Amino acid sequence: MKSITAQFGQTIFDISLQELGSIEGVFDLLEANPGLQLDMAVSVGTNVKKPTPVIDLRVAEYYSRNGITPVSDVVE
């Protein structure tokens, strides 16, 4: 199983969108990563196991191709 490294301010929803192309993959990510929780930011540098398959390849490829890293955590 491949993994990615969480960036500052990313939530499990951000990672699901970035890597799986849809937030529908959130529960797959949580199942593959028992230490993560739905209601918290993922710690910077955390290796997040990426389950397959990708839900929407077009979206995942768009983020990858354009170097976009979604971050939705509100930093004050």
Residue pairs with C-beta under 8 A, 6 or more apart in sequence:
1 32
1 49
1 50
1 51
1 52
2 49
2 50
2 52
3 47
3 48
3 49
3 50
4 15
4 18
4 19
4 47
4 48
4 50
5 45
5 46
5 47
5 48
6 15
6 42
6 43
6 44
6 45
6 46
6 47
6 48
7 44
7 69
7 71
8 44
8 71
9 41
9 71
9 72
9 73
9 75
10 18
10 41
10 42
10 69
10 70
10 71
10 72
10 73
11 40
11 41
11 42
11 72
11 73
12 26
12 29
12 30
12 36
12 37
12 38
12 42
13 23
13 26
13 72
14 69
14 70
14 71
14 72
14 73
15 29
15 42
15 48
16 22
16 23
16 24
16 25
16 26
16 28
16 29
17 23
17 59
17 63
17 70
18 60
18 63
18 68
18 69
18 70
19 25
19 48
19 50
19 54
19 60
20 28
20 29
20 50
20 51
20 54
20 55
20 56
20 60
21 54
21 55
21 56
21 57
21 58
21 59
21 60
21 61
22 55
22 56
22 59
24 55
25 51
25 55
26 38
28 51
29 36
29 48
29 49
29 50
29 51
30 36
30 37
30 38
31 51
32 49
32 50
32 51
33 48
33 49
36 42
36 46
36 48
41 73
42 48
54 60
62 68
63 69
63 70
